[in-house]
Amino acid sequence: MPKHQKLLQIKNLTLHFRTQKGDVQAVDGVDFELDYNRAVVILGESGCGKSSLAKAILRLLPRNVSKYAGSIIFEGNDVMQLSDEEYRQNVRWVAMSLVPQAAMNALNPVIRVGDQVAEPAVVHLGLSKTEALQPALKMFRHVGVPDDFIDRYPFELSGGMRQRVAIAMALVTSPGLIILDEPTSALDVLTQANIFNVLKRIKQELGTSFILITHDIATSSELADDVAVMYAGQIVEVSDARRFFHEPLHPYSQKLMASVPRLRQEKDPEFITGQPPSLINPPKGCRFAARCPKRFAKCDEEPPVIEQDGRKVKCWLYA
Amino acid sequence: MSNITTNTAEGKMVSSSDKQPLVSIQNLRVWFELRRFGFGHAGWVRAVDGVSFDLAAGEAIAVVGESGCGKSSLMKSILGLYKPTEGDILFDGTKMSEYDRAKMRWYHSRVGYIQQDPYGALPPFMTVARILEEPLIVAGIKDKAEREQRILKAMEEVKLTPQEDFLPKFPHMLSGGQQQRVVIARAMIMEPKLLVADEPVSMLDASVRVEILKLLRNLQENHHLSVIYITHDLATVSYFSERIFVMYAGKLVEKAKVQQLLHNALHPYTHALLAATSDPDADNATRFRDVPPGEPPSLVKPPTGCRFHPRCPKAIAGLCEKEDPPEFEPEPGHLVACWLYKE
């Protein structure tokens, strides 16, 4: 594993959807990098384009795409240049896999969970069905599902166990990167804590990298090495987790952090007035300007991305 | 309607006042029968199994528990949707089990219900105006002008202004926060005494959650409402309720004021819940959370004795698995059902 090379570099990734009212700019010029054995959290409100970003990275596109551009460099190769078939054979689930939103409810009810977990290994690694049960069993152990569950059906498992099965399914081909889309949003607190323990252990034991997509700031800190904040289709701040949770730079990030209710602090949470802009005709200049308490004349122009001690922020305040 | 005098069980005349709890739940049990092949008894699901508490007028409480602990069954019994198997619910001093249809209808107008998923709770084919008018029509308010007046007032209170903009809209044209405001306006339109809110903000974005909770807090204070929050999120309710009840496998295991619970939690299950709740902190990523092993028990055959004992790190052998712990009160107003506090 060459150290100088990043696992994943995303440059100017763009994904627009065609609708009757016009093009929805769901992902609009996103840049970020991810190193080996790191976890980046993509934070954002619903409708900011964070799930579309996951789809764009994995090229799981619906039919109404009007623009799909930019570059995704995975271990030095620009995978955007591959044809759909090459991408399917060499990248998706082989190099990176996905735990989709509400994955635990997406398991096939009439197939044993062991067979479902083994399926990616059959399809992508060319193993036979019986051979594929071996890596499936190994992944069951990694995610903390008892061995005998391999013969059970999804309805026999609790929500937390099914979520673990969905994670095992993403792991079974040993990809370098796993994208998790809201992995715990439908789970209870104790189960949530459990799943994050599992993810931390996988990160330590298998050296996997993670992209965690969520709106839950408090639990995102359970896995985050880096944080990228997304607003209206754009990344507005990228920072290491330590400095981000202590002192976010972008006014939106600051507001977002102030809205988190905390158990161990006596500070009233605040809220952000107004609503995110429509992604069909986003405002010119800074997209957060209309809700920003610190806006000034400059904000009518598109803000540049400013680097400050290794952190990036898209805001005129730091220019 | 607020000055109701009624006969209590002792046959004494009691008038409703603030000293008497608005809602009093007495040893409530809600069991569901399991049947085999449609007939033949196959056991009971003990969803709520001996819950008692009093709720004062103007007070907000939160019932915290994991999914499947029976908190929704508790909530639905309070709403009058489930009939208790045992025990009773007293509203303003009157027994709910003795309500006839007319009285039940009156009761439903005294209680507002805020659903978890606002989009699912609003009929997609009705405009906001129609959605808010519906309860008034059901309540038999014939005067159209009065109905309109009350709709405008309710929308003003939940800050859906200017009202004319929202009245003709359908739910899908509103944002999640606005939809939840419509749900709250609908719950408030009969000017209830009690609001039951089932995870009112769990479907909303972080930035609007606090806004909706502050709105509920204002309504509670302005109208002297009692509020019951049903949730699994300890961090949020701590700002918006006076007391927290922790529910586990059909029972309330700890009842305390918010500050008591956060700073001096007693029950091992509450400890586990608190330990599993994260605050945003970069150090979280470097340490594993202490989570009790196993999963909540089946409510068909709950463990003997204390229901938490198979997962409890402090279980006392020979006691906890045999005897169901009664409620102890180690400090005033702080009740816990755990043998560790026997004294």
Interface residues (C-beta under 8 A of the other chain):
Chain A: A39 E45 S46 S158 G159 G160 D188 V189 L190 T191 Q192 A193 N194 F196 N197 K200 R201 H215 D216 I217 A218 T219 S220 S221 E222 L223 A224 D225 D240 A241 R242 F244 F245 H246 K255 L256 M257 S259 V260 P261 R262 L263 R264 Q265 D268 P269 E270 F271 I272 Q275
Chain B: E66 S67 S175 G176 G177 D205 A206 S207 V208 R209 V210 E211 K214 H232 D233 L234 A235 T236 S238 Y239 L262 A272 L273 L274 A275 A276 T277 S278 D279 P280 D281 A282 N284 A285 F288 R289 V291 P292 E295
